[in-house]
Amino acid sequence: CLRWKRVSYHAWKNVTYLDIGQIAHPTDKRKCISHCGRNLKELHCDNSYVLPLVRKQCLQIEKVAIRFRNQTKVPNRIAIRKNSRRFRNPYQCSTANQRVDDAQTCERQLLMGLKKLTHLKLDIYDIRYTYFYFLQYLPAAMIELHLLQGSEALVDLTKLVNLQALTLNGFHFKEGSLVGIGNLKKLVFLNLDNCEFVINGMTKQLESLSNLELLSMQALTLTTDDLWMILRRNPGLKVLRLSLAQEKTFQNVKLMQLENLQFISASLFHILKIIDQVPQLKILYAQKYSKDFEEFGQLQNSRSIKIGFGEGMEEAAVKLHDVLPNAVIVNAWAEKEIGLFSTNNWMIKNKYVSSCVKPLRGKYSPVSKLTDDCLAYIFSYLPMRTRYDVILVCKRWRNVSKSLGLGKYFDIREFSEHENVREYIGQFGGRRLRDVYYYNGCGLSVIEKNCPKIERLAIDFQFRCCRCLPYEQQKDRYNIDRVPLILTKFQHLTCLMLKGANFFYSQELWEELPKCLQELHIFNDNSKRSRTTPGIFLVMRSGI
C-alpha cells in the first residue's frame, strides 16, 4: 500500500527497539533494519547473518543481544537464492571451521564499529569460539556485559573499568585467560555460574570488589575463608546464590553481619539452621530439602518470611507450615527475584536511553490522518496474526475493528505460534466471532467460554498437541466426550465441520446437535474403519 507507506514514514523514526526473532522472513528483517536502523537504540538478534547490515545501518545503537551462530541456518533458502545479489549469508561456507572464522570476523567488525554501545549480551553455541578479541575494542563506557554458554576462552576486561554488571557463564579459565576483573570497582552484579577457575590468586581479584549487591557463584568451589572474605568486603550485598556443595560454609560464615541480605539460594536443610541468625532475611529459595523435619519441630519463627520452592518440592512446602507457621510459601519459578540471574532483561538501566517510545499523538499522529474505512482497507491486506498484534499496541485500530465488525472471523491456521491464541480470543475476539476454525489440541474451553454467538465452526482433530494449552488442561486434550457438551451451548450454530475425526459412532453426539444446524461436514482421515458407518446412518436419520 503506497498510501500507508507514505503515512508511516515518520512512524519509523519512533522505533528504538527491534527484536529480529519476531520477524519470520529474512528479507523482511533486512527491510526493518533499513527503515529504523538509524534510530535504533536496542537490538535483539536470533541469528548472526544480519550483522553486516546492522554494522552499516545501526550506528546509534546502545544495547545489543545476539545469539551467535544459532545452528548457522537461514530460513527460507529459496527466497534467499532468488535475491542472492541483494541478500547473501556470509556463513554459507564449505567447512564448519571456515564458517566459524568468518562469523568471528563479522561479529568482531560489528562490535568494534558500535561506538555508543553500553549493554551487550552474547549467547554462544559453538565451542570453537574461544577468543574474545573484540572486547578490547568495545567502548570504555560499557555498563553491562553478559557472555553465556562459553568454554575455554581468553577474556580481557582491562579496558571496561565502568562495568556495573558482568556475567561469565560456563567458562573454563586457565592461568592468564581472565584479565582485569579485579579492576572493575563499579561492579554491582556478578554472575560466575558454572565457571571453573584454574588460576592462582583468583580469590584476591574477587576480594578487590567492594560494591557488589547481587552475587551468584553456582558450581564455583570456594573455601570458607575465601567466601567470608568476599562477603566481608561487600556489606551491601542483597542477593546471594551459592551452589549446594558450598552450603557447609553456612555454619562458619556469620551471615548476620550482612545487614541488607534479602535472598539466599541453597537447600532447606542448611537454610533452617541459619534462619534465626539472619534477622534481616526476607526471601529464601530452596533448591533441595531434607525429608527429616523432626529436628526443626521446636523452631518457632515470628517473622513473615517468603520461601520459594522449585518443581517437585510440594511435600516440603506442606511440612514446613508446621515448622514456620508465619512463612509465606510461594512458587519459586514464578518469583521475580529468581529472574535476576536469567539476564533476559538488562540489569542496569541506561539513564541516557528512554525506557519507552514517545508516541505521536493528536494532529501529528500518522494514523489520525486516515479515515476509519481507509484504515480498515489497509489492514485488510495484513495476515490475521499481524492484525491481532496491532490491536495490542494501537488503540485507534482496536476501536475501528470493533465498530466495523472486523473481528468476526478467526482461523488458527494463520498463526505459526499458538502461545497467545487464547489471549487473543478472550480479549479481542470473543462475542464478536461468527466464523471460527480451531484445533482440538489447543483446547475447546476458550471457545466455549468466550464465543457464544458462533455461526460457523470447524474443529480440526488432526492437531494433537499444542504448547498454548495450560498444563492442567492437557489431560482433556483427547477427551472426545466434551464435544457434544460444547456444541449444545452454541445456539446460533448453522454450519459445523469436523475434520480428522474417526470416532463418530456414539449416538450422543447426534442427539446433542443444535436444532438450528443447517450444514454438517465430516472428514475422516481413515475411511477404512467401519466404526464410522453407524454415525453416517444417524446423520441421515436426523434429517439435517
N, C-alpha and C positions, 0 to 999 in steps of 0.2 A: 504494500500500500504506500504509494508515493506521498499521499497526504499525511499519513501518520509518520512517515519518515521525516518530513519537514517539521511537523509539530513537535516530535520527540527529540529533535536535535539538541535543544537546550537541556532536556532532562538528563542526557548522558553526562553532563557536567557535574551533576549531583551524585553520581555513583562513585563512592570512595571505597567500597568493599566488593570483592568479587571472589566467588568460590567456583573454580573451574570444574570441580567434580559434579556440580549440579547441571552442567551443560552436556548433553549426550553426544552431539555430532562434533567431530574435530574442526570442521570448517566454521561452525558457529562459535567455537571457542576463540578462534582467531579473530572473528568479526567483533566479538565482545571486547576483546583486549584492544583492538584497534580503535573502537569507539570511545572507551572510557579509560584507556591506559594512561593518558596524560594527567588524569585527576585521581588515579587510584592511590590509596593510602595503605590498603591491606589486601593481600592476595593469598589464596589457598590453592595449591596445585596438587592434583592427584597423579599427574604424570610429568615426566621431565621434558617431553618433546616440545612443549610450548615455551620453554625457557628462552630460545633465541629471540622470539618475538617480544617476550617480556623485557629482555635486555634493551631492546630498541624503543619500546613504547612507554614503559613504566619507570620513568626516571625519578618520579617524586614519591615512590613507594617507601613506606616506613616499616611495615610488618609483612613478613613472608613466611608461609608454612608450606613446605614441599615434601612430597613423598617420592624419594629418589628411586627411579627405575622400578616402578611397580609392575613387575613381570615384563617390562620393556615391550609392551604390545600397544598398538594403536587401534582403536575400534574403527570399524567400517573401512577396511582396507580398499574396497572397490572405489569409494568416493575419493580416497587419497590418491589412488592410482590415476583417476581422471583429472585431478588437479595437481599433478606431480610438479608442475612448474611453479605453482603458487604455494604449495604446501608440501614439504618434504620432511620426513622423520630422520633426524641426524643419527639415530641409533640403530638403523637397519643395516648392520654390518655383517660381514661374513662369519666372524668368530665372536664368542662371548667376551673374550678379553679385549678385543678391539672395540666392542660396543661400550664396555665399561670405561675404557680410556677416553673415548670420545665424549661420553657422558660427563666424566670428571672435568674435562677441558671446558665443556659448555657451561657446566654449573659454576666452575671457578670464574669464568669470564663474566657470568651473570652477577654473582655476588660481589665481585670486585668493582662492577660498574654502578652499584647502588650506593651512592654517596650519603643518602639520608636514612639508611637502614638503621633501625633501633631494636627491632624484635625479629628473631629468626628461630624457626623450628624445622628440623630435618628428620624425617623418618627414613632410615637407611635399611634396605632389604637385601644388600649384596655384601657378603663377607670380604670381597676383594677391594672394597672401598676402605682403605686403611690410612690414607694420608690427607689430613685436612689442611692442605696447603693454603687454601683461600682465607683461613682465619686471620692471618697476619695482614691481609688486605681489607678486612672489614673496618668500618668507621670506628674511631675511638669512642664515639658517643653511644655505642651499643649498650642497651639496657638489659636485654633478655636473650638468652641463648639456650636452646634445647637440642641435644643430639641424642636420638633414640635408636635402639637396636643396633648398637655398634659392635665392634670386635677389637682386635689388636690395632691400635692406631697411635699416631703422633698428634697430640693436641697441644698447641701453643697458645696460651691465653695471656701472654705478656702484655700485649697492646690493649686488651679490653679491660682497662682498670676501672671503668664505670659500670661494670656489670652488677645488676641487682638480683638477677635470677639466673641460675645455672642448673641444667640437667645433663648428666652423663650416665646413660642407662645401658648396661650390658657391655661395658668396655673392659679390656684386659690391658692394664698399664704396666709396662716394664720400666726398667731404670732409664730415666731421661725421656720417657714418652709423654709425660704430663708436666707441662712447664707453666709457671705463672699463676697457679691457683692461690698461692699464698699472698699474692699482691692484690687480690680482689677485696679491698677493705670495705666497699659499699655493699657487699653481697648480703641479701636478706633471705633469699630462698635457695636452698641447696639440696639437690636430689642425686644421690650416688647409688641408686638401687642396682643390684645385680652386677656391681663392678668388682673387679679383682685387682688388687694392688700388689705388685712385687717390687716395691720401691723402699729403699731405706730413707727414713726421715719424712715419710708421707704424713705421719701424725703431726709433726711440727708445722707443716704447711697448713693443716686444718686448724691448728691451735692459734694461728695468727688471725683467724676470722673471729670478730667480736660483735657483729651486728646481726647475727642470724635470728630469724623469727620462725622459720619453718625448716626443719632438718629431717631428711629421710635417708636411712642407710640400711635398707633391707639387703640381706645376703652379704653384707660387708662386715667382716670379723674385726673387732677391736677389743683390746684388753680393757679391764675395768679402770685402770689408771688413765689410759688414753681417753676413754669415753668421759670420765669425770673431768678431765682437763678441758675437753671441748665444751661440756655443759657449763663449767665454771666460767669460761671465757665469754659465754653468751647468756647473760642473765635475763635478757628479754625474750627468750625462747618461748613460743606459744604452742607450737606443734612439733611433736617428736614421734618419729616412726622408726622402730628398730626391728631387726629380724628375730625370729624365735630363738635362734642359737645364742643371742646375747641377753636373754631375759635373766640369766643368773646374776648379771651385773646389777639388777634392781635391788638386790639385797644389800649391796655395799655402797651404791651410789645414793647419796642423800638428795632425792629429787625435791624435797620440800623447800630447798633454798631457791628454786626457780619460781619466782613469785607469779609469773604470767602464764605458766604452763596450763594448757587447756585440753590437750589431746595426746593420748598415748595409744600406740598400736602394739599389742602383744597378746599373749594367751591369758585367759581369765584366771588361771591358777596363780600366776605371778602378780596380776593386777590387784587381786583381792588382798594380797599381802601388804601392798603399799597404799591402799585406798585411804587409810586413815593418816598416812604420813604426808599426803599431798592435799592440804585443805583447799587449795585453790583449783583443784582439778574439776573440770566441768564435763568433759566428754571422754569416754572410753571406747575403744574399738577392739573387740576381742576376735583374734584370728582362730584360736583353738580354745578348748575348755576341758576341764577335768571332770570326770563323772562323779568323783567323790566330793560332795559338798558338806560332809558332816563336820569337818574341822572349822568350817566357817559358820556353823549354826548359831554361835553366840554373838556373831558380829551384828551390831545394830547401828546403822548409819542414819543420821538425821538429815543429811544433806540431800538435796534433789539433784541427782547426777544422771546424765544421759549415757546409756550404754548401748552400743550398736553391735549387732550380730551379723555374721555372714550367712551364707547358704548352708543349710543342714545343721543349724545350731538352735533349732526351736526348743529342743529338750532343755538346753542350758538356760534359755530365757524363762521357761516355766519354773525351774528350780531356783533361779536367782531371785524371784519375787519373795521367797521366804527369807532369803539371806539379807537382801536390801529392799525393804518394803517401800522406800521412798524413791527408788530408782525408776527412771523412765526407759523402758525397753523399746528400741526402735530398730528398723531395718537398716543396717549399716550401709548397704549399697545405695539406698535412696537418700542418704545424708549428703548435703552439700560439702561438708568438711572432708569427706572422702575424695571429692573431686579435686582437692588442692594438689594432689600428686599425679593427676592424669594428664596435666598440661594440655588438655583440649582447649582451654581458654588461656589467654595471656595472664600471667601472674601480676605483672606490673603495668599499670595504666600509664600511657604516654600523655603527659599534660599538653603536648603540642598538637595532638590529634583529637579531633572532636569524636566523642563516642557514638554520636548518631548523625545521620544525614539531615541537613536542613531542608525541609520540603519547600517546594514552590507553592504558594497559596495565592488565593484571590485572583486578580486580573493577570498576574504573571504566571499562573499555572497553565501548562500546555493543555491539560485535559479540560480545563474550563472553557477553552475556545471551541470545543466540539459540542454539537447538539447530542441529545440522547440517541436519536436514530442513527446519526453518523457514528457515534461511538459503538453502538451495538453492531453496526455493519462491519466496522473494522475488526472487532473482536470475534465476529463470527468465523473469521478465517483461522483463528488460533485453535490448536488442539484443546480438548476438554481439560486436560491436566493443566495447561497453561492458564486457561480461563479461571480455574479454581485458585491457582497460585496468585493471580492478580487480585482476586477478591480479598485475599488476606491482607494486602497492602494498599489497595485503592478503594477508598470509601465511595468515591463517585461511581465507579464501576459496580460496586456492590448494590448501590441504590438503583442503578439502571437495570441491572439484571433482575431485580425483584419487581420493578414496575412494569417491565416489558415481558415478564414471564419467560425469561431465557433459561431458567434452571429447571425445565420440565423433563429434560432428557438426561439420562446417565448411563454410560457404558463403561464398565470396569476394564474392558479390554484395551481401552485407550490409555490406561495407566500402567507404566512399566514397573512401578513400585507401589505396593498397597498399604504402606505403613500409615498413611494419613487418609485413607479412603473413608474409614469410619468417621473421622472428624469432619471431612468434607460433607458427607451425607447428613450428619447430625446437625451441623451448623448452617450450611448454605443450601442443601438440597431439601431434605425433609418433606414438609407438607406440599411443596410445590411440584414434586416429582410426579410425573404421569407415565413415563416410559423408562423402564429400568432393565438393564442386562447385568446380572450379578452371578458371582461364583458361590457355590455352596461351601467351598473350602474356606471362604472368608467370613462365614457366619451369617446366618439369615436374621439374627436377632436385631441388627441395626436397621434393617428394612422394616421389620415387624413393629419397632417402636417409633420410627420417625417418618414412615411413608404410608399413611393410611389411605391416601387417595390415588393409589396406583391403578392405572387402567390397562397397561400392557406390561407384562412381567415375563422375563426369560431367566431361567435358573439353569446354570451350567454345572453339572456334577462331575465333569472330567477334571476339573482343577481340584486336587485333593488336599493340598496343604498350602498355608499362607502364614507369613510372619505377622500379618496385621491382626490376626485373631488372638485375643488375650489368652494367656496360658490356662486360666481356669475354664475357658470355654472350648478348648481344643478337643476335649473328650466328646463333645457333642457335634464334632465336625462331620462324622459319618452317620449321625442319627437321622434316618430317613423318616421315622415316625413323626418328626416335628413338622414336616412339610404340610400334611393336611391341616394341622392345627394353625399354622401360619396363614394358609390360604383362606380360612374362614374369616379372618379379620379384614380381608380386602373386599369390601362390599361394592366397590366400583370396578372390579376387575372384569374386563371384557375379552382379553386375549392372554393366553398362557402358553409358554413354550418350555418344555423340559428336555434338555439336551444331555446326552451321555447317560441316560437312565436305563437300567436293566432290571428294575425291581418292581415294576408296576403290576403285581399280581394280587395285591391286597385290595379288598373291596372298600376299605375305609377311605382310601384316597378319593375314590369317585363319589362316595356318599357325602364328602365334605366340600365338594367343589361349590363355589358361589353360584347362585341361581342366575346372576346376570352374565355369566360367561358365554361368549358367542363363538370364540375360536380356541381350539386346543391343538397344539402341535407337539408330537413326541418324537424324538430322535434317539434311537437306541444304538449304542456303539458296538453291540454284539447281538445281531439279529438272529443268530443261530440258536440262541437259547429259547426253549419252548415255554419258559415260565412267563413270558410277556403276553402270551396268547390270551389267557383269561382276562387280562386287563383290556385288551382290544375289544373283546366282546362286551365288557362292562361299559366302555365308552359308547359303543353302538346302542346299547340299551338305555343309556342316559338321555339320549335324544338331543345332544348338543348340535 
